[in-house]
Amino acid sequence: MKIKRILAFLAGILVAVSAVWLTNQPEQVSASVFQKTTVPKKFRGTWYRYWGNGKVKPFKITCTETNLDGCADGRGGVYKYTKWAFNAQSGSSHLLIKTKGNRMWICTPHGQTLAAYVTNNRKTLYVFVTTWPNTYSKSKSAARRDYKADSSMSRRDKLSKLVWGD
């Protein structure tokens, strides 16, 4: 009889300890929440942006990395944008993208969302990081030329509607 009591007591302690251990486990995100994807071909390549004073800076977009001004690079990988992935993204280095036609929405690891639009001839890329468009071109001379054309406020409003799809 005494042995049964001791065994029941030890079993109760074991159940209590395992219940406490299970409830104190950190939440882990399922690997299926993040679905690997690649940047579409029309957005890839070396893009040039004019910085003033005659300086043109190159930016690269590959199938697994995005390196644009104002956008954290995707060295942690490029993943498909879903609601679950966006909610599980905190603390990760994942870059989430969603594409539709000539538009691509990019969600950076720190929560900033930006939109990119590539023209039909694939020679100009407009990226809205905040309220002003960053214009990237496939050639250095076009980057210098486009910089002068993008300084008007009415053009900014038209580009905003084009890029964000409003």
FIZADREN-627940 format. One record per atom (N, C-alpha, C): residue number from 1; residue in three letters; chain; atom name; x, y, z. Coordinates in nm, 2 decimals, decimal comma, padded with zeros to 4 digits. Each point is the difference from the previous one (the first is absolute). Layout:
REM residues N
NODE seq type mol atom   east  north     up
NODE NUM  Ala   A   CA      X      Y      Z
...
REM end
This chain:
REM residues 166
NODE seq type mol atom   east  north     up
NODE   1  Met   A    N  00,08 -00,12  00,00
NODE   1  Met   A   CA -00,08  00,12  00,00
NODE   1  Met   A    C  00,09  00,13  00,00
NODE   2  Lys   A    N  00,10 -00,01  00,08
NODE   2  Lys   A   CA  00,09  00,12  00,01
NODE   2  Lys   A    C  00,07  00,02 -00,14
NODE   3  Ile   A    N  00,04 -00,11 -00,06
NODE   3  Ile   A   CA  00,07  00,01 -00,13
NODE   3  Ile   A    C -00,09  00,06 -00,11
NODE   4  Lys   A    N -00,13 -00,03  00,01
NODE   4  Lys   A   CA -00,10  00,06 -00,10
NODE   4  Lys   A    C -00,01  00,15  00,02
NODE   5  Arg   A    N  00,00  00,04  00,13
NODE   5  Arg   A   CA -00,01  00,14  00,03
NODE   5  Arg   A    C  00,12  00,08 -00,05
NODE   6  Ile   A    N  00,12 -00,06  00,02
NODE   6  Ile   A   CA  00,12  00,06 -00,05
NODE   6  Ile   A    C  00,00  00,01 -00,15
NODE   7  Leu   A    N -00,04 -00,11 -00,07
NODE   7  Leu   A   CA  00,00  00,00 -00,15
NODE   7  Leu   A    C -00,10  00,10 -00,05
NODE   8  Ala   A    N -00,12  00,01  00,07
NODE   8  Ala   A   CA -00,10  00,10 -00,05
NODE   8  Ala   A    C  00,05  00,14  00,03
NODE   9  Phe   A    N  00,07  00,03  00,11
NODE   9  Phe   A   CA  00,06  00,13  00,03
NODE   9  Phe   A    C  00,11  00,04 -00,11
NODE  10  Leu   A    N  00,08 -00,10 -00,03
NODE  10  Leu   A   CA  00,11  00,03 -00,10
NODE  10  Leu   A    C -00,06  00,02 -00,14
NODE  11  Ala   A    N -00,11 -00,07 -00,03
NODE  11  Ala   A   CA -00,07  00,02 -00,13
NODE  11  Ala   A    C -00,06  00,13 -00,01
NODE  12  Gly   A    N -00,06  00,05  00,11
NODE  12  Gly   A   CA -00,06  00,13  00,01
NODE  12  Gly   A    C  00,10  00,11 -00,02
NODE  13  Ile   A    N  00,12 -00,02  00,07
NODE  13  Ile   A   CA  00,11  00,10 -00,02
NODE  13  Ile   A    C  00,05  00,01 -00,14
NODE  14  Leu   A    N  00,01 -00,12 -00,06
NODE  14  Leu   A   CA  00,05 -00,01 -00,14
NODE  14  Leu   A    C -00,10  00,07 -00,09
NODE  15  Val   A    N -00,13 -00,02  00,02
NODE  15  Val   A   CA -00,10  00,07 -00,09
NODE  15  Val   A    C  00,00  00,15  00,02
NODE  16  Ala   A    N  00,02  00,04  00,13
NODE  16  Ala   A   CA  00,00  00,15  00,03
NODE  16  Ala   A    C  00,13  00,06 -00,07
NODE  17  Val   A    N  00,11 -00,06  00,02
NODE  17  Val   A   CA  00,12  00,05 -00,06
NODE  17  Val   A    C  00,00  00,01 -00,15
NODE  18  Ser   A    N -00,06 -00,11 -00,06
NODE  18  Ser   A   CA -00,01  00,00 -00,15
NODE  18  Ser   A    C -00,10  00,11 -00,05
NODE  19  Ala   A    N -00,11  00,02  00,08
NODE  19  Ala   A   CA -00,09  00,10 -00,04
NODE  19  Ala   A    C  00,06  00,14  00,01
NODE  20  Val   A    N  00,08  00,03  00,10
NODE  20  Val   A   CA  00,06  00,13  00,02
NODE  20  Val   A    C  00,11  00,01 -00,11
NODE  21  Trp   A    N  00,07 -00,10 -00,04
NODE  21  Trp   A   CA  00,10  00,01 -00,10
NODE  21  Trp   A    C -00,06  00,03 -00,14
NODE  22  Leu   A    N -00,11 -00,07 -00,03
NODE  22  Leu   A   CA -00,07  00,02 -00,13
NODE  22  Leu   A    C -00,06  00,14 -00,01
NODE  23  Thr   A    N -00,05  00,06  00,11
NODE  23  Thr   A   CA -00,06  00,14 -00,01
NODE  23  Thr   A    C  00,11  00,10 -00,01
NODE  24  Asn   A    N  00,12 -00,02  00,05
NODE  24  Asn   A   CA  00,11  00,09 -00,01
NODE  24  Asn   A    C  00,09  00,00 -00,12
NODE  25  Gln   A    N -00,04 -00,08 -00,10
NODE  25  Gln   A   CA  00,08 -00,01 -00,12
NODE  25  Gln   A    C -00,03  00,12 -00,08
NODE  26  Pro   A    N  00,11  00,06 -00,06
NODE  26  Pro   A   CA -00,02  00,12 -00,09
NODE  26  Pro   A    C -00,08 -00,04 -00,12
NODE  27  Glu   A    N -00,08  00,10 -00,05
NODE  27  Glu   A   CA -00,07 -00,03 -00,12
NODE  27  Glu   A    C  00,09 -00,01 -00,12
NODE  28  Gln   A    N -00,01 -00,10 -00,08
NODE  28  Gln   A   CA  00,08 -00,02 -00,12
NODE  28  Gln   A    C -00,09  00,02 -00,12
NODE  29  Val   A    N  00,05  00,07 -00,10
NODE  29  Val   A   CA -00,08  00,01 -00,12
NODE  29  Val   A    C  00,03 -00,12 -00,09
NODE  30  Ser   A    N -00,11 -00,05 -00,05
NODE  30  Ser   A   CA  00,01 -00,12 -00,09
NODE  30  Ser   A    C  00,07  00,04 -00,13
NODE  31  Ala   A    N  00,08 -00,09 -00,05
NODE  31  Ala   A   CA  00,08  00,03 -00,12
NODE  31  Ala   A    C -00,10  00,02 -00,12
NODE  32  Ser   A    N -00,12 -00,05  00,01
NODE  32  Ser   A   CA -00,09  00,01 -00,12
NODE  32  Ser   A    C -00,06  00,14 -00,01
NODE  33  Val   A    N  00,02  00,08  00,11
NODE  33  Val   A   CA -00,05  00,14 -00,01
NODE  33  Val   A    C  00,08  00,08 -00,10
NODE  34  Phe   A    N  00,13 -00,02 -00,01
NODE  34  Phe   A   CA  00,09  00,07 -00,09
NODE  34  Phe   A    C  00,02 -00,09 -00,13
NODE  35  Gln   A    N -00,06  00,04 -00,11
NODE  35  Gln   A   CA  00,02 -00,07 -00,12
NODE  35  Gln   A    C  00,10  00,07 -00,09
NODE  36  Lys   A    N  00,11 -00,07 -00,03
NODE  36  Lys   A   CA  00,11  00,06 -00,08
NODE  36  Lys   A    C -00,06  00,03 -00,14
NODE  37  Thr   A    N  00,05  00,11 -00,05
NODE  37  Thr   A   CA -00,04  00,04 -00,14
NODE  37  Thr   A    C  00,12  00,08 -00,06
NODE  38  Thr   A    N -00,01  00,03 -00,12
NODE  38  Thr   A   CA  00,10  00,08 -00,07
NODE  38  Thr   A    C -00,06  00,13 -00,05
NODE  39  Val   A    N  00,09  00,10 -00,02
NODE  39  Val   A   CA -00,04  00,12 -00,06
NODE  39  Val   A    C -00,02 -00,02 -00,15
NODE  40  Pro   A    N -00,11  00,05 -00,06
NODE  40  Pro   A   CA -00,03 -00,02 -00,14
NODE  40  Pro   A    C  00,11  00,06 -00,09
NODE  41  Lys   A    N  00,02 -00,06 -00,11
NODE  41  Lys   A   CA  00,11  00,03 -00,09
NODE  41  Lys   A    C  00,00  00,15 -00,04
NODE  42  Lys   A    N -00,13  00,05 -00,02
NODE  42  Lys   A   CA -00,01  00,14 -00,05
NODE  42  Lys   A    C  00,06  00,10  00,10
NODE  43  Phe   A    N  00,01 -00,03  00,13
NODE  43  Phe   A   CA  00,05  00,09  00,10
NODE  43  Phe   A    C  00,15 -00,02  00,02
NODE  44  Arg   A    N  00,06 -00,11 -00,05
NODE  44  Arg   A   CA  00,14 -00,03  00,03
NODE  44  Arg   A    C  00,10  00,08 -00,08
NODE  45  Gly   A    N  00,12  00,01  00,04
NODE  45  Gly   A   CA  00,10  00,07 -00,07
NODE  45  Gly   A    C  00,07  00,11  00,07
NODE  46  Thr   A    N  00,08  00,07 -00,06
NODE  46  Thr   A   CA  00,07  00,12  00,06
NODE  46  Thr   A    C -00,08  00,12 -00,04
NODE  47  Trp   A    N -00,05  00,08  00,10
NODE  47  Trp   A   CA -00,07  00,12 -00,03
NODE  47  Trp   A    C  00,08  00,12  00,05
NODE  48  Tyr   A    N  00,00  00,11 -00,07
NODE  48  Tyr   A   CA  00,08  00,12  00,04
NODE  48  Tyr   A    C -00,09  00,11  00,05
NODE  49  Arg   A    N  00,04  00,07  00,10
NODE  49  Arg   A   CA -00,07  00,12  00,06
NODE  49  Arg   A    C  00,10  00,11  00,01
NODE  50  Tyr   A    N -00,05  00,12 -00,05
NODE  50  Tyr   A   CA  00,08  00,12  00,01
NODE  50  Tyr   A    C -00,01  00,06  00,14
NODE  51  Trp   A    N  00,12  00,04  00,05
NODE  51  Trp   A   CA  00,01  00,05  00,14
NODE  51  Trp   A    C  00,04  00,15  00,00
NODE  52  Gly   A    N  00,00  00,07 -00,11
NODE  52  Gly   A   CA  00,05  00,14 -00,01
NODE  52  Gly   A    C  00,15  00,01 -00,01
NODE  53  Asn   A    N  00,04  00,12 -00,03
NODE  53  Asn   A   CA  00,15  00,02 -00,02
NODE  53  Asn   A    C  00,06 -00,09 -00,10
NODE  54  Gly   A    N -00,07 -00,05 -00,09
NODE  54  Gly   A   CA  00,05 -00,09 -00,11
NODE  54  Gly   A    C  00,02 -00,14  00,05
NODE  55  Lys   A    N -00,05 -00,04  00,12
NODE  55  Lys   A   CA  00,03 -00,14  00,05
NODE  55  Lys   A    C -00,12 -00,08 -00,04
NODE  56  Val   A    N  00,02 -00,12 -00,06
NODE  56  Val   A   CA -00,10 -00,10 -00,02
NODE  56  Val   A    C  00,04 -00,12  00,07
NODE  57  Lys   A    N -00,09 -00,05  00,08
NODE  57  Lys   A   CA  00,03 -00,12  00,09
NODE  57  Lys   A    C -00,07 -00,12 -00,05
NODE  58  Pro   A    N  00,07 -00,12 -00,02
NODE  58  Pro   A   CA -00,07 -00,12 -00,04
NODE  58  Pro   A    C -00,06 -00,08  00,11
NODE  59  Phe   A    N -00,12 -00,06 -00,02
NODE  59  Phe   A   CA -00,07 -00,08  00,09
NODE  59  Phe   A    C -00,03 -00,13 -00,07
NODE  60  Lys   A    N  00,01 -00,12  00,08
NODE  60  Lys   A   CA -00,02 -00,13 -00,07
NODE  60  Lys   A    C -00,12 -00,06  00,06
NODE  61  Ile   A    N -00,08 -00,07 -00,09
NODE  61  Ile   A   CA -00,10 -00,09  00,05
NODE  61  Ile   A    C  00,02 -00,13 -00,07
NODE  62  Thr   A    N  00,02 -00,10  00,08
NODE  62  Thr   A   CA  00,02 -00,14 -00,05
NODE  62  Thr   A    C -00,13 -00,08  00,04
NODE  63  Cys   A    N  00,00 -00,13 -00,04
NODE  63  Cys   A   CA -00,12 -00,08  00,03
NODE  63  Cys   A    C -00,02 -00,02  00,15
NODE  64  Thr   A    N  00,11  00,01  00,08
NODE  64  Thr   A   CA -00,02 -00,02  00,14
NODE  64  Thr   A    C  00,03  00,12  00,09
NODE  65  Glu   A    N  00,05  00,11 -00,06
NODE  65  Glu   A   CA  00,03  00,12  00,08
NODE  65  Glu   A    C -00,05  00,12 -00,07
NODE  66  Thr   A    N -00,04  00,10  00,09
NODE  66  Thr   A   CA -00,04  00,13 -00,05
NODE  66  Thr   A    C  00,08  00,11  00,07
NODE  67  Asn   A    N  00,08  00,08 -00,08
NODE  67  Asn   A   CA  00,08  00,10  00,06
NODE  67  Asn   A    C -00,04  00,13 -00,07
NODE  68  Leu   A    N -00,09  00,08  00,07
NODE  68  Leu   A   CA -00,05  00,12 -00,05
NODE  68  Leu   A    C  00,02  00,11  00,11
NODE  69  Asp   A    N  00,01  00,12 -00,04
NODE  69  Asp   A   CA  00,01  00,11  00,09
NODE  69  Asp   A    C -00,13  00,01  00,09
NODE  70  Gly   A    N  00,02  00,00  00,13
NODE  70  Gly   A   CA -00,12  00,00  00,09
NODE  70  Gly   A    C -00,06 -00,13  00,02
NODE  71  Cys   A    N  00,05 -00,11 -00,05
NODE  71  Cys   A   CA -00,05 -00,13  00,02
NODE  71  Cys   A    C  00,11 -00,09  00,05
NODE  72  Ala   A    N -00,03 -00,06  00,12
NODE  72  Ala   A   CA  00,10 -00,09  00,05
NODE  72  Ala   A    C  00,02 -00,12 -00,09
NODE  73  Asp   A    N  00,12 -00,04 -00,01
NODE  73  Asp   A   CA  00,03 -00,11 -00,10
NODE  73  Asp   A    C -00,06 -00,13  00,05
NODE  74  Gly   A    N -00,03 -00,09 -00,09
NODE  74  Gly   A   CA -00,06 -00,12  00,04
NODE  74  Gly   A    C  00,10 -00,12  00,02
NODE  75  Arg   A    N  00,10  00,02  00,07
NODE  75  Arg   A   CA  00,10 -00,10  00,01
NODE  75  Arg   A    C -00,05 -00,12  00,08
NODE  76  Gly   A    N -00,11  00,02  00,08
NODE  76  Gly   A   CA -00,06 -00,11  00,07
NODE  76  Gly   A    C -00,09 -00,08 -00,09
NODE  77  Gly   A    N -00,01  00,04 -00,12
NODE  77  Gly   A   CA -00,08 -00,08 -00,10
NODE  77  Gly   A    C -00,13  00,08 -00,04
NODE  78  Val   A    N -00,05 -00,03 -00,12
NODE  78  Val   A   CA -00,12  00,06 -00,05
NODE  78  Val   A    C -00,12 -00,10  00,02
NODE  79  Tyr   A    N -00,11  00,05  00,06
NODE  79  Tyr   A   CA -00,11 -00,09  00,03
NODE  79  Tyr   A    C -00,13  00,06 -00,05
NODE  80  Lys   A    N -00,09 -00,08 -00,03
NODE  80  Lys   A   CA -00,13  00,04 -00,04
NODE  80  Lys   A    C -00,08  00,07  00,11
NODE  81  Tyr   A    N -00,06  00,12 -00,04
NODE  81  Tyr   A   CA -00,07  00,08  00,10
NODE  81  Tyr   A    C -00,14 -00,06  00,02
NODE  82  Thr   A    N -00,02 -00,05  00,13
NODE  82  Thr   A   CA -00,13 -00,04  00,04
NODE  82  Thr   A    C -00,03  00,07  00,13
NODE  83  Lys   A    N -00,12 -00,01  00,05
NODE  83  Lys   A   CA -00,04  00,07  00,12
NODE  83  Lys   A    C  00,07 -00,07  00,12
NODE  84  Trp   A    N  00,01 -00,13 -00,01
NODE  84  Trp   A   CA  00,06 -00,08  00,11
NODE  84  Trp   A    C  00,15  00,03  00,01
NODE  85  Ala   A    N  00,07  00,01 -00,12
NODE  85  Ala   A   CA  00,14  00,02 -00,01
NODE  85  Ala   A    C  00,03  00,14  00,05
NODE  86  Phe   A    N -00,09  00,10 -00,03
NODE  86  Phe   A   CA  00,02  00,14  00,05
NODE  86  Phe   A    C -00,01  00,00  00,15
NODE  87  Asn   A    N -00,10 -00,07  00,06
NODE  87  Asn   A   CA -00,01  00,00  00,14
NODE  87  Asn   A    C  00,11 -00,07  00,07
NODE  88  Ala   A    N  00,06 -00,10 -00,06
NODE  88  Ala   A   CA  00,11 -00,08  00,06
NODE  88  Ala   A    C  00,13  00,06 -00,03
NODE  89  Gln   A    N  00,01  00,11 -00,07
NODE  89  Gln   A   CA  00,13  00,05 -00,05
NODE  89  Gln   A    C  00,08  00,07  00,11
NODE  90  Ser   A    N -00,05  00,05  00,10
NODE  90  Ser   A   CA  00,08  00,07  00,10
NODE  90  Ser   A    C  00,12 -00,08  00,05
NODE  91  Gly   A    N  00,11  00,07  00,00
NODE  91  Gly   A   CA  00,12 -00,07  00,04
NODE  91  Gly   A    C  00,07 -00,08 -00,10
NODE  92  Ser   A    N -00,06 -00,01 -00,12
NODE  92  Ser   A   CA  00,07 -00,08 -00,11
NODE  92  Ser   A    C  00,06  00,10 -00,10
NODE  93  Ser   A    N  00,08 -00,06 -00,09
NODE  93  Ser   A   CA  00,06  00,08 -00,10
NODE  93  Ser   A    C -00,06 -00,02 -00,14
NODE  94  His   A    N -00,12 -00,05  00,01
NODE  94  His   A   CA -00,07 -00,04 -00,13
NODE  94  His   A    C -00,05  00,12 -00,07
NODE  95  Leu   A    N  00,01  00,01 -00,13
NODE  95  Leu   A   CA -00,06  00,10 -00,08
NODE  95  Leu   A    C -00,12 -00,06 -00,07
NODE  96  Leu   A    N -00,11  00,06  00,02
NODE  96  Leu   A   CA -00,13 -00,06 -00,06
NODE  96  Leu   A    C -00,03  00,08 -00,12
NODE  97  Ile   A    N -00,04 -00,07 -00,11
NODE  97  Ile   A   CA -00,04  00,07 -00,12
NODE  97  Ile   A    C -00,13 -00,06 -00,05
NODE  98  Lys   A    N -00,07  00,09 -00,07
NODE  98  Lys   A   CA -00,13 -00,04 -00,07
NODE  98  Lys   A    C  00,00  00,07 -00,13
NODE  99  Thr   A    N -00,02 -00,08 -00,11
NODE  99  Thr   A   CA  00,00  00,06 -00,13
NODE  99  Thr   A    C -00,13 -00,02 -00,07
NODE 100  Lys   A    N -00,03  00,10 -00,08
NODE 100  Lys   A   CA -00,12 -00,01 -00,09
NODE 100  Lys   A    C  00,02  00,09 -00,12
NODE 101  Gly   A    N  00,02 -00,06 -00,11
NODE 101  Gly   A   CA  00,03  00,07 -00,13
NODE 101  Gly   A    C  00,13  00,07  00,01
NODE 102  Asn   A    N  00,00  00,13 -00,02
NODE 102  Asn   A   CA  00,13  00,08  00,00
NODE 102  Asn   A    C  00,03  00,06  00,14
NODE 103  Arg   A    N -00,09 -00,04  00,10
NODE 103  Arg   A   CA  00,02  00,06  00,14
NODE 103  Arg   A    C  00,06 -00,11  00,09
NODE 104  Met   A    N  00,08  00,05  00,10
NODE 104  Met   A   CA  00,05 -00,09  00,10
NODE 104  Met   A    C  00,00  00,07  00,13
NODE 105  Trp   A    N -00,06 -00,06  00,10
NODE 105  Trp   A   CA -00,01  00,06  00,13
NODE 105  Trp   A    C  00,11 -00,07  00,09
NODE 106  Ile   A    N  00,08  00,08  00,07
NODE 106  Ile   A   CA  00,11 -00,06  00,07
NODE 106  Ile   A    C -00,02  00,04  00,15
NODE 107  Cys   A    N  00,01 -00,10  00,09
NODE 107  Cys   A   CA -00,02  00,03  00,14
NODE 107  Cys   A    C  00,14 -00,03  00,06
NODE 108  Thr   A    N  00,06  00,10  00,06
NODE 108  Thr   A   CA  00,14 -00,02  00,06
NODE 108  Thr   A    C -00,01 -00,06  00,14
NODE 109  Pro   A    N  00,11 -00,06  00,05
NODE 109  Pro   A   CA  00,00 -00,06  00,13
NODE 109  Pro   A    C -00,04  00,09  00,11
NODE 110  His   A    N  00,01  00,13 -00,02
NODE 110  His   A   CA -00,03  00,10  00,11
NODE 110  His   A    C -00,14  00,05 -00,02
NODE 111  Gly   A    N -00,08 -00,06 -00,09
NODE 111  Gly   A   CA -00,14  00,04 -00,01
NODE 111  Gly   A    C -00,04  00,11 -00,10
NODE 112  Gln   A    N  00,10  00,05 -00,07
NODE 112  Gln   A   CA -00,03  00,11 -00,10
NODE 112  Gln   A    C -00,04 -00,07 -00,13
NODE 113  Thr   A    N -00,11  00,05 -00,06
NODE 113  Thr   A   CA -00,05 -00,06 -00,12
NODE 113  Thr   A    C  00,03  00,10 -00,11
NODE 114  Leu   A    N  00,05 -00,04 -00,12
NODE 114  Leu   A   CA  00,02  00,08 -00,11
NODE 114  Leu   A    C -00,05 -00,06 -00,13
NODE 115  Ala   A    N -00,03  00,08 -00,09
NODE 115  Ala   A   CA -00,05 -00,05 -00,13
NODE 115  Ala   A    C  00,09  00,03 -00,11
NODE 116  Ala   A    N  00,01 -00,10 -00,10
NODE 116  Ala   A   CA  00,09  00,02 -00,11
NODE 116  Ala   A    C -00,09 -00,02 -00,13
NODE 117  Tyr   A    N  00,03  00,08 -00,10
NODE 117  Tyr   A   CA -00,07 -00,02 -00,13
NODE 117  Tyr   A    C  00,11  00,01 -00,11
NODE 118  Val   A    N  00,00 -00,10 -00,09
NODE 118  Val   A   CA  00,09  00,00 -00,11
NODE 118  Val   A    C -00,08  00,03 -00,12
NODE 119  Thr   A    N  00,05  00,08 -00,09
NODE 119  Thr   A   CA -00,07  00,04 -00,12
NODE 119  Thr   A    C  00,00 -00,12 -00,10
NODE 120  Asn   A    N -00,09  00,01 -00,10
NODE 120  Asn   A   CA -00,02 -00,11 -00,09
NODE 120  Asn   A    C  00,13 -00,03 -00,08
NODE 121  Asn   A    N  00,08  00,10 -00,03
NODE 121  Asn   A   CA  00,12 -00,02 -00,08
NODE 121  Asn   A    C  00,12 -00,04  00,09
NODE 122  Arg   A    N -00,03 -00,02  00,13
NODE 122  Arg   A   CA  00,10 -00,05  00,10
NODE 122  Arg   A    C  00,12  00,09  00,01
NODE 123  Lys   A    N -00,01  00,13 -00,03
NODE 123  Lys   A   CA  00,12  00,09  00,01
NODE 123  Lys   A    C -00,01  00,09  00,12
NODE 124  Thr   A    N -00,12  00,01  00,07
NODE 124  Thr   A   CA -00,01  00,10  00,11
NODE 124  Thr   A    C -00,07 -00,08  00,11
NODE 125  Leu   A    N  00,05  00,02  00,12
NODE 125  Leu   A   CA -00,06 -00,06  00,12
NODE 125  Leu   A    C -00,03  00,12  00,10
NODE 126  Tyr   A    N -00,13  00,01  00,04
NODE 126  Tyr   A   CA -00,04  00,10  00,10
NODE 126  Tyr   A    C -00,02 -00,07  00,13
NODE 127  Val   A    N  00,06  00,05  00,11
NODE 127  Val   A   CA -00,02 -00,05  00,13
NODE 127  Val   A    C -00,05  00,11  00,09
NODE 128  Phe   A    N -00,11 -00,02  00,07
NODE 128  Phe   A   CA -00,05  00,09  00,10
NODE 128  Phe   A    C  00,04 -00,06  00,14
NODE 129  Val   A    N  00,09  00,07  00,07
NODE 129  Val   A   CA  00,04 -00,04  00,13
NODE 129  Val   A    C -00,08  00,08  00,10
NODE 130  Thr   A    N -00,02  00,13 -00,01
NODE 130  Thr   A   CA -00,08  00,08  00,08
NODE 130  Thr   A    C -00,11  00,06 -00,08
NODE 131  Thr   A    N  00,02  00,13 -00,03
NODE 131  Thr   A   CA -00,10  00,07 -00,08
NODE 131  Thr   A    C  00,06  00,05 -00,13
NODE 132  Trp   A    N  00,13 -00,02 -00,02
NODE 132  Trp   A   CA  00,07  00,04 -00,12
NODE 132  Trp   A    C  00,05 -00,11 -00,08
NODE 133  Pro   A    N -00,01  00,00 -00,13
NODE 133  Pro   A   CA  00,05 -00,12 -00,08
NODE 133  Pro   A    C  00,15  00,01 -00,02
NODE 134  Asn   A    N  00,06 -00,12  00,01
NODE 134  Asn   A   CA  00,14 -00,02 -00,04
NODE 134  Asn   A    C -00,01 -00,06 -00,13
NODE 135  Thr   A    N  00,07  00,07 -00,10
NODE 135  Thr   A   CA  00,00 -00,05 -00,14
NODE 135  Thr   A    C  00,13 -00,07 -00,03
NODE 136  Tyr   A    N  00,00 -00,12 -00,04
NODE 136  Tyr   A   CA  00,11 -00,08 -00,04
NODE 136  Tyr   A    C  00,00 -00,03 -00,15
NODE 137  Ser   A    N  00,11  00,00 -00,07
NODE 137  Ser   A   CA  00,01 -00,02 -00,14
NODE 137  Ser   A    C  00,10 -00,11 -00,03
NODE 138  Lys   A    N -00,02 -00,06 -00,12
NODE 138  Lys   A   CA  00,10 -00,10 -00,04
NODE 138  Lys   A    C  00,13  00,05 -00,05
NODE 139  Ser   A    N  00,00  00,13 -00,03
NODE 139  Ser   A   CA  00,13  00,06 -00,05
NODE 139  Ser   A    C  00,03  00,12  00,09
NODE 140  Lys   A    N  00,13  00,04  00,01
NODE 140  Lys   A   CA  00,04  00,11  00,07
NODE 140  Lys   A    C -00,05  00,13 -00,06
NODE 141  Ser   A    N  00,01  00,01 -00,13
NODE 141  Ser   A   CA -00,04  00,13 -00,06
NODE 141  Ser   A    C -00,15  00,02  00,02
NODE 142  Ala   A    N -00,08 -00,10 -00,01
NODE 142  Ala   A   CA -00,15  00,01  00,03
NODE 142  Ala   A    C -00,03  00,04  00,14
NODE 143  Ala   A    N  00,09 -00,05  00,09
NODE 143  Ala   A   CA -00,02  00,04  00,14
NODE 143  Ala   A    C  00,02  00,15  00,02
NODE 144  Arg   A    N  00,10  00,05 -00,06
NODE 144  Arg   A   CA  00,02  00,15  00,01
NODE 144  Arg   A    C -00,12  00,08 -00,07
NODE 145  Arg   A    N -00,04 -00,05 -00,11
NODE 145  Arg   A   CA -00,11  00,06 -00,07
NODE 145  Arg   A    C -00,14  00,00  00,08
NODE 146  Asp   A    N -00,03 -00,12  00,06
NODE 146  Asp   A   CA -00,12 -00,02  00,07
NODE 146  Asp   A    C  00,00  00,08  00,13
NODE 147  Tyr   A    N  00,11  00,03  00,06
NODE 147  Tyr   A   CA  00,01  00,07  00,12
NODE 147  Tyr   A    C -00,06  00,14 -00,02
NODE 148  Lys   A    N  00,03  00,06 -00,11
NODE 148  Lys   A   CA -00,05  00,14 -00,02
NODE 148  Lys   A    C -00,15  00,00 -00,03
NODE 149  Ala   A    N -00,05 -00,11 -00,06
NODE 149  Ala   A   CA -00,14  00,00 -00,04
NODE 149  Ala   A    C -00,09 -00,03  00,12
NODE 150  Asp   A    N  00,05 -00,06  00,11
NODE 150  Asp   A   CA -00,08 -00,05  00,11
NODE 150  Asp   A    C -00,01  00,11  00,11
NODE 151  Ser   A    N  00,04  00,12 -00,02
NODE 151  Ser   A   CA  00,00  00,10  00,11
NODE 151  Ser   A    C -00,14  00,07  00,02
NODE 152  Ser   A    N -00,09 -00,02 -00,09
NODE 152  Ser   A   CA -00,13  00,08  00,01
NODE 152  Ser   A    C -00,10 -00,08  00,09
NODE 153  Met   A    N -00,08  00,08  00,07
NODE 153  Met   A   CA -00,10 -00,06  00,10
NODE 153  Met   A    C -00,11 -00,07 -00,08
NODE 154  Ser   A    N -00,04  00,05 -00,11
NODE 154  Ser   A   CA -00,11 -00,07 -00,08
NODE 154  Ser   A    C  00,04 -00,13 -00,05
NODE 155  Arg   A    N  00,13 -00,01 -00,04
NODE 155  Arg   A   CA  00,05 -00,13 -00,04
NODE 155  Arg   A    C  00,01 -00,10  00,11
NODE 156  Arg   A    N  00,03  00,05  00,12
NODE 156  Arg   A   CA  00,01 -00,09  00,12
NODE 156  Arg   A    C -00,14 -00,06  00,03
NODE 157  Asp   A    N -00,10  00,08 -00,01
NODE 157  Asp   A   CA -00,14 -00,05  00,02
NODE 157  Asp   A    C -00,04 -00,10 -00,10
NODE 158  Lys   A    N  00,04  00,02 -00,13
NODE 158  Lys   A   CA -00,04 -00,10 -00,10
NODE 158  Lys   A    C  00,08 -00,13  00,02
NODE 159  Leu   A    N  00,13  00,01  00,04
NODE 159  Leu   A   CA  00,08 -00,12  00,02
NODE 159  Leu   A    C -00,05 -00,07  00,12
NODE 160  Ser   A    N -00,05  00,07  00,11
NODE 160  Ser   A   CA -00,06 -00,06  00,11
NODE 160  Ser   A    C -00,11 -00,09 -00,03
NODE 161  Lys   A    N -00,09  00,05 -00,08
NODE 161  Lys   A   CA -00,12 -00,07 -00,04
NODE 161  Lys   A    C  00,04 -00,12 -00,09
NODE 162  Leu   A    N  00,10  00,01 -00,08
NODE 162  Leu   A   CA  00,05 -00,10 -00,09
NODE 162  Leu   A    C  00,06 -00,12  00,08
NODE 163  Val   A    N  00,09  00,04  00,10
NODE 163  Val   A   CA  00,07 -00,10  00,07
NODE 163  Val   A    C -00,09 -00,07  00,11
NODE 164  Trp   A    N -00,07  00,07  00,07
NODE 164  Trp   A   CA -00,08 -00,06  00,11
NODE 164  Trp   A    C -00,13 -00,06 -00,05
NODE 165  Gly   A    N -00,04  00,04 -00,13
NODE 165  Gly   A   CA -00,12 -00,06 -00,06
NODE 165  Gly   A    C -00,13  00,06  00,05
NODE 166  Asp   A    N  00,00  00,12  00,04
NODE 166  Asp   A   CA -00,12  00,07  00,05
NODE 166  Asp   A    C -00,09  00,04 -00,11
REM end
